[in-house]
Amino acid sequence: MDDGRVPGRCEQEDTLAAEWERHRPAVFGVAYRLLGGVADAEDVTQDVWLRAAGTDLQDVDDLRAWLVTVAARRSYDILKSARFRRETYVGPWLPEPLLTGPDASEPVLVDEAVGTAMLLIMEELSPPERVAFVLHDVFGLEFDRIAGVLDVSVPGARQLASRARRRVAKAKQSSPQASKAERERVLAAFRAAYEVGDLAGLVRLLHPDVVYVTDGGGEALAARKLIHGGERVAEVMVRVGRQWRPDRIGLVEVGGELALVFRREGRVYSVDTLEIADGLITTYRRVINPDKLSHV
């Protein structure tokens, strides 16, 4: 029976629908790693789906690479314009928390490139460096595809990735990653001290030169400058804890690492990610911008 659809087009739609769910995490993943925002990555993912659905894909020999390339090109356009938005952002900017593991609402490709610390390192790269690094080192795309996205020569794309790789490696050396067991221990101890307002207990868990970063984006009351020093940060946390009075402080996986989520009156009030070295918190990052918490 004729259903009115063109046979060739019908087969392509069926193939794309079957393959899309398998490749969607990669499409979302490249957009999130480049843009640092869940909402932006979801918009790019939807754009890629519409582009794919309206394109003849019969001659595409590697659908995953094609989809990732389209996502990267769209993200690159946004990334270039986002520089202005970053410069006008109120207070410190932090990536939008991405739930991973059992808390994730959908499958997400997880590696160190979705961690908060790594995303902030990549934020220091130029947009072309960031695209070249993510596409080659994370997603394994060939440099001819990357060159097409960036509109540069293949040697130029290779040089961009190499330069980015060196900068990332140098930044990672200065902030070693704590083991999963150490992170669990420190976060559990921190939560216990925070819940009872134990100032001395917090100080013991904070590095003397700890840095406290809050992202309110002008939408929530937050410090617009970094706060330094263990005692000073502990005092601020105790004061804020008394003001917030969270109903519950939970542990969630954000960007592949254990983090804290503060809830009050049934909603998420903040998501906090930490850098830990030698059993002490060296950097404490708190996202309280409500626009960045709607997906948590």
Secondary structure, 3 states (H helix, E strand, C coil): CCCCCCHHHHHHHHHHHHHHHHHHHHHHHHHHHHHCCHHHHHHHHHHHHHHHHCCCCCCCCCHHHHHHHHHHHHHHHHHHHHHHHHHCCCCCCCCCCCECHHHCCCCCCCCHHHCHHHHHHHHCCCHHHHHHHHHHHHCCCCHHHHHHHHCCCHHHHHHHHHHHHHHHHHHHHCCCCCCHHHHHHHHHHHHHHHHHCCHHHHHHHEEEEEEEEEECCCCCCCCCCCEECHHHHHHHHHHHHHHHCCCEEEEEEECCEEEEEEEECCEEEEEEEEEEECCEEEEEEEECCHHHCCCC
